[in-house]
């Protein structure tokens, strides 16, 4: 049975993905037509900003909901098992955007990605510098998650859990609640830190790309997320599908 936070965020996520699919259609259309329809940089940039605003909307809603129930985002019922298997600290791994750029720039046979094939040496250099900075920040988040996981198994927590199994209405239970509250706060900080690295990686890549390259990159990024979800639904059992809206 879903909690109130899970119910509300599941509903939000269904609507958010539906809007993402609409943005993908527009991005794909513009990308495909780039060889025959010349659009101005301001026009392309407006589309990029519209899509990135939608992506940021997800994190605004996520942070508000996670403040009420952060654990729900570490085992989200609105995602398929496949999506959860690919998750890194409640979302996509920031460094994956660089692998995506690498893949797109090497897809020389794709006429739709022609502008990404024409990246300059300066762009490549800047993106490599960004890749290193993002990797460093990923490592910091992973160290913090490791610290939180180890803290859950420390002697004090184990002893409190053992005593709490004996005393149901006393001081020990209260001490366990306080310790868990500290853990939840730590998880929320780690989740937000991971999200900030995600947003920093996305913004950093887009800042180095031209408007048309940004359109092509966002099209590939959105398509990957939607296709992963579609594959996850096909793999999910009927009971799992019934527990997830759309």
C-alpha positions in Angstrom: 0.0 0.0 0.0 1.4 3.4 -1.0 2.0 6.2 1.5 0.4 9.6 1.0 3.7 10.9 -0.4 4.1 8.0 -2.7 0.5 8.5 -4.0 1.0 12.2 -4.7 4.4 11.9 -6.2 3.3 8.9 -8.4 0.6 11.1 -9.8 3.0 13.9 -10.4 5.5 11.7 -12.1 2.9 10.2 -14.5 2.0 13.8 -15.6 5.7 14.8 -15.7 6.7 11.9 -18.0 3.7 12.6 -20.3 4.9 16.2 -20.7 8.5 14.9 -21.2 7.2 12.8 -24.1 5.7 15.9 -25.7 9.0 17.8 -25.3 10.8 14.8 -26.9 8.5 15.0 -29.9 9.3 18.7 -30.4 13.0 18.2 -29.9 13.1 15.3 -32.4 11.1 17.3 -34.9 13.5 20.2 -34.7 16.6 18.0 -34.8 15.3 16.1 -37.9 14.4 19.3 -39.7 17.7 21.0 -39.0 19.2 20.1 -42.4 16.2 21.6 -44.3 14.7 24.2 -41.9 17.1 26.9 -40.6 16.1 28.1 -37.1 17.7 31.0 -35.4 19.9 30.4 -32.3 17.4 32.4 -30.1 14.6 30.1 -31.3 16.6 27.0 -30.5 17.7 28.3 -27.2 14.1 29.0 -26.2 13.3 25.4 -26.8 16.3 24.3 -24.8 15.3 26.5 -21.9 11.7 25.2 -22.0 12.9 21.6 -21.7 15.4 22.3 -19.0 12.8 24.1 -17.0 10.7 21.0 -17.2 13.6 18.9 -16.0 14.2 21.2 -13.1 10.5 21.1 -12.2 11.0 17.4 -11.3 13.7 18.2 -8.7 11.6 21.0 -7.2 8.7 18.5 -6.6 11.1 15.8 -5.6 12.8 17.9 -2.9 9.5 19.0 -1.4 8.2 15.5 -1.2 11.4 14.0 0.0 11.4 16.4 3.0 8.3 14.5 4.1 9.4 11.0 3.3 13.0 10.7 1.9 13.1 6.9 2.1 10.4 6.8 -0.6 12.9 8.1 -3.1 15.4 5.4 -2.3 12.9 2.7 -3.3 10.4 4.6 -5.5 7.2 2.7 -6.3 6.6 5.0 -9.3 9.6 3.5 -11.2 9.9 0.1 -12.7 12.4 -2.4 -11.4 14.6 -1.8 -14.4 14.6 2.0 -13.8 15.5 1.3 -10.1 18.3 -1.0 -11.1 19.9 1.8 -13.2 19.5 4.4 -10.4 22.4 6.1 -8.6 21.5 7.8 -5.3 17.8 8.3 -6.4 18.5 9.2 -10.0 20.7 9.0 -13.0 24.5 9.1 -12.6 25.9 12.5 -13.5 28.9 11.2 -15.5 26.5 9.3 -17.8 25.9 12.5 -19.7 29.5 12.5 -20.9 29.2 8.9 -22.1 26.1 10.0 -24.0 27.9 12.9 -25.6 30.7 10.6 -26.6 28.3 8.1 -28.1 26.5 10.9 -30.0 29.7 12.4 -31.4 30.8 9.0 -32.6 27.5 8.3 -34.4 28.8 9.8 -37.6 26.3 7.8 -39.7 23.4 9.7 -38.1 22.4 12.8 -40.1 20.2 13.9 -37.2 23.2 14.3 -35.0 25.4 16.1 -37.5 26.1 19.2 -35.4 27.3 17.0 -32.5 29.7 15.3 -34.9 31.2 18.8 -35.6 32.2 19.6 -32.0 35.3 21.8 -31.8 38.5 20.9 -30.0 37.8 23.7 -27.5 34.4 22.1 -26.7 35.9 18.7 -26.3 38.5 20.1 -24.0 36.0 22.0 -21.9 33.8 18.9 -21.6 36.7 16.8 -20.5 37.5 19.3 -17.8 33.9 19.2 -16.7 33.9 15.4 -16.7 36.8 15.4 -14.2 35.1 17.9 -11.9 31.8 15.9 -11.9 33.6 12.7 -11.2 35.2 14.3 -8.2 31.8 15.4 -6.9 30.3 12.0 -7.6 33.0 10.4 -5.4 32.1 12.8 -2.6 28.5 11.8 -2.7 29.4 8.1 -2.7 31.7 8.6 0.3 28.8 10.3 2.2 26.4 7.4 1.3 29.0 4.9 2.5 29.4 6.9 5.7 25.6 6.8 6.3 25.4 3.1 5.6 28.2 2.3 8.0 26.6 4.5 10.6 23.4 2.4 10.5 25.5 -0.6 11.6 27.5 1.0 14.3 27.5 -0.4 17.8 25.1 2.2 19.3 22.4 1.7 16.6 22.7 -2.1 16.9 22.4 -1.9 20.7 19.4 0.5 20.5 17.7 -1.8 18.0 18.2 -4.8 20.3 16.8 -3.0 23.3 13.9 -1.5 21.4 12.8 -5.1 20.6 12.2 -5.6 24.3 10.9 -2.2 25.4 8.0 -0.9 23.3 6.8 2.1 25.4 9.9 3.6 26.9 12.9 5.8 26.5 14.8 3.4 24.3 12.2 3.6 21.6 12.5 7.4 21.7 16.3 7.1 21.3 15.9 4.9 18.3 13.5 7.4 16.7 16.0 10.2 17.3 18.8 8.1 15.7 16.6 7.3 12.7 15.6 10.9 12.3 19.3 11.8 12.1 19.8 9.1 9.5 16.8 10.3 7.4 18.2 13.8 7.5 21.5 12.5 6.3 19.8 10.6 3.4 18.0 13.8 2.4 21.3 15.7 2.3 22.9 13.0 0.3 20.0 12.9 -2.2 20.1 16.6 -2.7 23.8 16.6 -3.1 23.5 13.9 -5.8 20.7 15.9 -7.5 22.9 19.1 -7.5 25.7 17.2 -9.2 23.2 15.9 -11.8 21.9 19.5 -12.4 25.5 20.8 -12.5 26.5 18.1 -15.1 23.5 18.9 -17.3 24.0 22.6 -17.2 27.7 22.3 -17.7 27.2 20.2 -20.8 24.6 22.5 -22.3 26.7 25.6 -21.6 29.4 24.1 -23.8 27.1 23.1 -26.7 25.6 25.3 -29.4 21.8 25.7 -29.3 21.4 23.1 -32.1 23.8 20.7 -30.4 21.8 21.2 -27.1 18.6 20.3 -28.9 20.1 17.1 -30.2 21.6 16.2 -26.8 18.4 16.8 -24.9 16.5 14.8 -27.5 18.8 11.8 -26.9 18.7 12.3 -23.2 14.9 12.4 -23.0 14.5 9.5 -25.4 16.8 7.3 -23.3 14.8 8.0 -20.1 11.5 7.3 -21.8 12.7 4.1 -23.6 14.2 2.8 -20.3 10.8 3.3 -18.7 9.0 1.6 -21.6 11.4 -1.4 -21.4 10.9 -1.6 -17.7 7.2 -1.8 -18.1 7.5 -4.7 -20.6 9.7 -6.6 -18.2 7.6 -5.9 -15.1 5.2 -8.6 -13.9 1.4 -7.8 -14.0 1.4 -7.4 -10.2 4.3 -4.9 -10.4 2.6 -3.0 -13.1 -0.6 -2.7 -11.0 1.4 -1.2 -8.2 2.7 1.6 -10.5 0.6 4.2 -12.3 1.6 4.4 -16.0 
